Amino acid sequence: MSTLRRPPAPNRRTTLVPQLGSFGLLLALPALLAAPPAFAGSREGELALRLQQVEDRAAGSSRLPDTHAVPAFDAGTYRRHLRSADAQRRAVLPARSGSIAGVLHWPSISLRPEELITDQRGLEDRLAWKHIGWAQRGVPTAAVTSHGVPQWLHAYRLGLLRPSDRETAEGALRYLSPRPHPDPKMTLSQKALIDPAFLAEVREWVAQRGGIVPLDSYNTTRQEWRVAQATGALPSGPLPHQRVWGGKDRGFDIFDEAGLPRLPTTPLVRDPVALTDSVLAMLRAAPGARKVMLKIPDSSAGGGNRELELPEGFATASASEQEALVRESLLRGPNAADGSSAEDWQRYRAEAQRAGVFAELFGDAKRAPSFQGCVQPDGSVEAISTHLQGFADPQDPRRLSRQGTVYRGGQYPAPPEDRWALQAIGLATGQELARRGIFGPFGVDTLITPSGIVVLETNLRTVGNTGPQHALRTLVPGRYDLTQGAWISAASRKPMSYMTADRVTAQADLLGLDAQRAIEVVRQAGLEFDHRRETGVALYMLPMLAINGQLGATAIAHSPEEADEMFQETARVLTRAAQQPPAGRALH
């Protein structure tokens, strides 16, 4: 069993959706169950205010250019739509027995433009194995992308499947795209909302399914709710007012209720003076501490995090000197050696004053593992995976660091010495989410310190490890074994591992390498994933090669060591190929 069960909360509907397996529930299908009305009783005013604050930060701040603006947002209409959607879920599910007629895969990365680590097509491609996984099981799937999917890329992905799965997926999968738009950071939802003809096409596809079609999105902001309203699909993420529990600040309430250890933090503030005072007080209460992590609550992929380190003499400095050191550090920002720039820090300060910022005490850290899980419709919590996260190394773009702020990849599963604590923390966090009526996938980030493991934050959305985890579960069918903390192959009964990164090597190393040639290079080196061996490499973010040299890879194997070696060899053969002219061309 990979679930920890708790009794459903009072007055919560407990109708069960017939399961498509634990992998299917990873796509936030539980949120299709009836939920308490989004704005009910005496909390309506409070929730409405919180909704506007959160949604304006998470979605409204990533606005369209004025010439392509979406019709103005009306809070009253929005709340009525939420109530209507909840009523629809309550009425439809019993009549349909919870059947799923299809899936609308909608990988819109609805973040502020400054938070995007690459353009939309790269991030969408990272999530491609989600829709392939649905189609592989014969579920009618419409995969929506910003830029379309070329035939060679479609053939490459399906070619990695077992022959029987390949045929099933081919028959169940359809691609749809809105009109192209020149802005590379414009979200898929933004493009759709200014394309009525495209929305009508999607709505027709949803209606033809004749049943429940979840909108499977990266996150669920105001934009995705409006898309759902326009297409007839049902949102598959948290209700808007529930998203606050995935913020970096309010998420601490979840940890505190669960009794989980975490690092000291300051209150959320917007005033630089208040931030200086609170950071100073926190450091003085922890003798010897001189590192803090600044965090903007509604941020993603580490984009809202900045690490500050005070000088070594901070602890012995006088009170006035300590205050001056903190004030100067907050004014100057991270060192240039950390990969930051003065311009970046000024932008961060402006965003912190707009959205709020808090500081977290940050001591010596060994590594940063994470947990991924899913709260199911009956309130039980499923363990999905654990990872040892890898971060961008500002000193060497060719390697991943065990510490940092910007997620780049990681190792699956987490080391055995961390795995059991991660699962206990993740399942306890999931119980608290279930108690609040929140269903669907979630992630918990942690930190291993000299004194033990501490929790950092909860994400109520698709996380960075979701894409490679879907690749593993689609390419190697099996089950998650809680006692081993690993995915077990159904065919070989062996535990599986992988090494993954959004950049297989430095982007400059691969500039000029054609995507189809990259596929062929990996294949000729004997590194491509082979379903008979259950090992090999699956490339992703292939469209980005021609744009900026970025290419991701997931190396699947039967041990972490084998996966890491395969990943490193992939980087080597691709780098060599990029340095050589294609066959038939000579240098002049």
N, C-alpha and C positions, 0 to 999 in steps of 0.2 A: 504494500500500500504506500502511495506517495502523498497521502493527504492527511491532514490533521483536522478533525471535525469538531465543530462547536454547534450548539443548538441555535437555530435561527432566531433572530431578534424578534421580540413581540410585534405583532401586526404586520410582519413582512410576508409577502407572498412567497411560497416555497414550491410553486409548480416547477417541476424539473424539465429541462430541455433534454430530449434524447441525445446522448453524447456521441460526438464524432471522434472520440478519443481525446486524450489530454492535450494533444497538439492542437486540435480544433479549438479548444477552450482558450488557448493562448491568445487567440485573436479577439478577446474581449466579448465573446458571445454572451457571457453572463449578463452584461448590461442590457440585453434585450428583454430581460425579465421585468415585470412590473416593479417600479420603485415608488417610494412615497412621493407625493406631489412635490415638485421642486420648490414651490413657494406656497406654504400652507400655514395657517394659524398665525400666532402672534409673531413668528419669526419672519414674516414676509418682508417687512421693511428692511430688517437687518440683512437678509439674504439678497434682496434686490440691490442694496448698496454694495455688498461684498462682490456680487456678480459683476456689477459695472466696474469696480476697481480692478478685479482680476482680469476680466475680459479685455478691458481697455489696455492693460499692460501686455497681456499675452498675445492678443490678436490685433487690437485696434492700433497699437503702436507700429505694427508692420503694415502700414497703409499703402494703398495703391497710389501711383502717380495721379495727380489731380485730373488729368485728361482721361483716366480710365477708372474713375471712382465708382465704387459700388453704391447703390442707393443708401441713404443715411440710415443708421441703426436706430430703431425705436424700441426702448426697453419694454414698454407695455405690450407691443406686438410680440416681442421675443418671449416674454413670460407666458403669454397666451399660447404660443406655439409649444413651449415646454410642457404646459399642462395638457395640451392636446396630444402631444407625442406620448406622454405617460398614459393617458387614457387609451390611446391606440394599442399600446403594449399590453395593457390589462385586458382589453377586449379581444385582441387578435390571437394572443398566444393560446388561450384555452381552446378557441375554435379551430386553430391550426395544429393543436397538439404539440406546439413548439417546433414544428418542422422548419428546416432551413431550405428555402427554394433556390438560393444562390448567394453569392458573395460579391459585393462591390468593393474591390480593393482600391483604396484611395490614399496613396502614399504622399499626401500633402504635408510638407514639413512646415507647419504654421508657426514660425518663430520670427523674431525681429531680424531684419536683414543682417545686422552686425553679429548675430549669433550663428549664422550659417557658416559651417566649416568648409563648404564648397558650394557649387551651384546646385540647383534643385535636381537636375538630371542625375548627378552622382549620388545624392542621397536617396532618390527614388530607386536607383538601380541596386543600392545596398539592401533594399527590402524586397527585391524581386522574388526571393524564394518563398515569401509568404503566399503570393497568389499561385505559384507553381505547386505548393503543397496542397492547397485547396483543390486545384484542378486535378492533381494526381489522384485524389480520392474520388473523382467523378462529380464533384460539386460544381455546377455551372458558375463560372467566375468571369466577371468583367474586370480586367486590370486596366485602370486609368493611368496614363502617364502624361507628362507635360510635353514630351517631344516625340512620342511614338517609339516603337521597338522595331529596328531593322530585322529582316528575315534571318540574317546570319547570326544575330545575337539570340533570337528566339530558338534557332536550331541548336546553337551551342548549349544553352541551358537544358533544353529537353533531351539533348544527346547524352547528358550525364546520367539520366534516369535509366532504370531497368526497362527493357523493351516493352513489357506489358504496361508499366506505369506511363511510359512515353505516349503510347497510343491513347490511354485514358485522358491524360492531360491535354493532348492535342484536341480531342473532341470537346472538352469542357471549357477551354480557355478562349476568351475574346479580348482584343485590345481596343481601347477607345482613347481619344485624345482631343482636347479643346484646340482652338486656333492657336498657332504659334504666337509667341510674344517675345520681343527682343530683350526684355529685362530678365537676366539669368537668375535673379533672386526673387522673382515674383512667384508666389506660391501657386500650386495647382488649384487650390480652392479659389484664389483670387482670379485666376484665368477663367475658371469655369463660371464664376458669378457674373462675368461680363460677356459671356457667350451663350445667349438664350437658346440658340440652335443646338449647341452641344448638350445643354441641360435637358432639352426635350428628347434628344437621342438617348441619353442615359435613363430618363424617366420611362421611356418606352421599353427599354431593356428590362428595367426593374418590374414594370407592370406585366410584361410577358412571362415572368417567372411564376406569377400566380400565387405567391406566398411571401413569407418573411425574407427580406434581403438586408443583412446588416451592412452598414457602411464601415468598412475596416480601415481606419485611418491611423496615421502616426500619433497624432494627438487630437483632442476634441475641443476646439476653440469655437468662438462664435461663428467663424467662417464655415466650419464643418457642419454645425447645426443648421446654418442657412442652406448649405448644399443638400443636406438631408431633407429639409423642408421642400426644396425645389425638385428633388428626384423621387421622393417616395421611399427611399431607403431609411432604415432606422439606425441612428447613431449607436456605435458600439463602444463608446468610452464613457467616462464618468459624466454625470449631470454637471452643468456648469458650476453650480455652487459647491460641488464636491471636489473640484479641482484644487481648492485651497489646501487640501490635505497633502497634496503632492508638492507644495511649495517648500522651499528650503527653510522657511521659518515656522510655518504652521505644522509642518511635518514633525517637528520636535514633540508636539502634543501626543502624536501617535506613539513615539518611542517612550515618552514619559509614562503614558498609560500602561504600556506593556512592560515597564520596569527595565528597559534596556539601557546599558551604559552609553553615555555620549560625552563629548567634549564640552567644556564651559563655553558659553556664548554671551554676547552682549545683546541688548534690545535692538530691535529694528529702528533705525533713525534715518533722517534725511539731511540733518544739519551737520556740517563738518565739525563744528565745535562739540556737539553732543557725541559724535563718533570718537573724537579724540579723548574726551573724558571717559567714555565707557571702555575703550580699549586700554587706557591707562589703568583704570580700576581693575580690570580683569588681569592684566599682567602683574600688578602689585599683589594680587591675591594668590598668584602662583609663582613663588620664588624660583628664579632660574629660567623662567620662560621668556622667550624673546621672539617667537614666531606666531603670527596670526594669519588666518585665511579670511579675507574679506569676501562676502557672498551677497549677490543680488538675488532675492528670492525667486523671481520668475525668470530663470535663465536655463540654458540647456547645454549639454556636452562640455561643461566646465567653462563656458563662455562668460559666466558672471562671477567667476572666481579669480582672485588675485592674491598671491602669497606675499606677505611683507615680513622681513626679518630685521629686527633691531640690532644695533651694534653689540659686540660682545661685552662691552663695558656697561650695558644698560642696568644690570642688577646692582652694581655698586655705585651708580650715579646718584646724585642728590635728587630730591623730589622735583625741583625746578628743572634740573637737567633732563630727568626722565620725561617730563611733560614736553620739553622742547624737542627731544628725540622722537617722540611719538608724533608730534605735530609735523615735524620735518619729513618723517617717513611717509605720512599720509599725503603730504603735499608733493613730494618727489615721486612716490610710487615705487614699484619693483625696480631692481637693478637692470640695466641694459643687458647684463649677462644672462638674465632669465628670459630673454627673448622679447622683452617689452620695449616700447618706445614712449617718448614723451607724449606724442600725439595720442597713442592708445590709452595712456593713463588719463589724459584730459577727457577723452570720450567716456572713459569708465566713471570718472568723478561726476560728470554731468548726468549719466544714467543713474548713478547711485543717489544723487539728489532728487531725481525724478521718481524713481521706483522704490527707493529705500535700500539700505544696506545694513548688514550686521557683521560682526567679527567672531570668528571661532578660534579658540586657542589651539595652536598647532605645534606639537612637539616633534620629536624624532619619530619617524614612521618607517617601518620595514617594507610594507607593501599595502596595496589597496584592493582587496577582493570584493566581490559583489554577489548578490543573490537575486535571482529572478523567479517570480512565482505568479500564481493566478488565483483570485478569489472566485470560487464557483457559485452557481446559482443557489445552492442549498446552504451557503455560508461556510462550506469547507474550504480549506486552503491547500492548493497543490504546489509542490515544489517543482520548478522547471529546470533550474540549472544554477551552478555557481561558477564564477570566473575569477581569475587573477587578472585585473585590469592593467592595460598598458597605456601610457600617456606619451604625448609628444615630448621629445627631448630637444630643447632649444640648442643644445651644443652639438648634437649629431642627428640630423634628420633621417639617417639610415637605421636607427634603432629605436626601440620602445623603452621607456623608462618605467620603473615600478612606482615612481612618484611623479606628481605633476598635477595639472589642472585640466588639460584638454584631452579628452578620450580619443584614442587612436585604434585600439584593438585589445587583444588579450589572449589568455590561455584558458582552455576548458579541459577538465573541470579545475576548480581551485585546488591548491595543494591539500593533501589529506589532513595536515595539521590544522587547516582553517575550515575545512568542509563542514564538519559537524556543527561547529559554532555558527557558521553562516546559515545552515538550514534551520537551526533553532531560532535564530534571530529573525529570519525571513518568515517562518511560519507564525511566530508571535506577532510580527507586524501585520501579516495578513489577517489574523484574528481581529485585531483592532480595526482594520479597514472594514471587515465584514460587519463588525458591530455598529459601524456608522452607515451601513447600507451601501457600501462601495463594492462593486463587482468588476472583474476584469484583470488584465495583467498589471503587474507592478514590479518595481525593482528597488533594492535596498543597497546603497553604497556603504562600505565600512572601511575602517583603517586598522591595521595591525600595528600597535605601539609596543614599546618595551614592557609595558604593564598589562597588555592584553588587547582584546578587540573592542572597538567602539563603533557606534553607528554614526553615519554622517547625514544621509538624506534618503527620502523616499521619492520615487518617480512613478506617477500614475499615468503611464503612457508606454509606447514602444521605446525600448532603450537601445543603446549602441550594440549590445550583444544579441539582440533579437534576430537580425539578419543571418549571421553565421549559425545561430542555433536552429533556425528554420532550414538552413542548408543541410545541416547534419541530419535532422529528423526526416527530411524529405529524401535525401540520398541514401540514408541507412535506416530503414524502418526498424522500430524497436520499442523500448519502454524505459522510463526513468525509474531507477532503483534507489529508493531513499536510503537503504542500508549501505549501499556503496557510494551514494552521492554521484552517480554517473549514469549516462545513457547506455543501455545494454542492447546490442544488436540482436534482432530477432533471428537472424540467420546463423551467425557465428557464436552468439551468446557471450561475446567479449565486450568489455567496457570500451567506450569510444572516447577519443580525445581530439582536440584540434588547436591549432595556432592560427590566429586571424589578425589582420591589420588593414586599415583603410589605405595605407601606403605601404606596398610591399618593399619599397626602398625609397630613397629620396626622389622627388618628382623630377628633378633636373637630370637624374640618371636615365630616365625613360623617355625624355622628350624626343619626338620624332619616330617613336616606335608605333607602328600601326596596330590597332586592336586585334584584327584577325591574324596578323603575324604573331602577336603575343600568344594567342591561343595555340597556334601551330608550334611555336617554340616550346611551350610547356608540354604539349602532346608528344613531340618528337623526343623530348628529354625523358619520357616515361613518367612524368609527374602528374599528368591529368588524372582526375578522379576516375576510378574504375570500380563499378558496382560489384564486380566479382571478387575483387580483393578487399573491398570496403575501405580503401585508402586512396589518397590522391588529393589534388588541388583543384578547387573551384574558384575561378577568377570572378571578380565583380567590379563595379564602377568602370567597366570597359569604355563607355562613352567618354570618360574624362581623359583618356590617354591623348586624344587628338587636341584637347583643349589646353591642358596644363601638365600632362605627364603623370597624372595621378592614376594609380591602379591598385585595387584591393585584392586580397587573396585569403582563402580559408583552406588550410592544409589539414585534412582529416586523416587520423591514424588510430592505431590501437594503444598508443602510449604517448604521453606528453613529449618525451624525448624524440620519438619518431616523427611526430607532427612538427616539432621545432626544426629538426634537420631538413625535413621536406620543404618547409617554408623558406629556410635560408638558401637552400639550393635553387628554389624558384627565383628568389631575388638575384642570385648569381647568374643564372642562365638568361634571365630577361635583361639584366644590365649588359651582358656581353652582346646579346642580340641587338640592343639599341645602339651599340657602338660600331656595329657592322652594317654596311649597306645591304639592302635586300638583294637577293639573287637576281642576276641579270643587269645590275647597275654597278658602275664603276666610279670611283672618285677621280675627278679631273683637277 
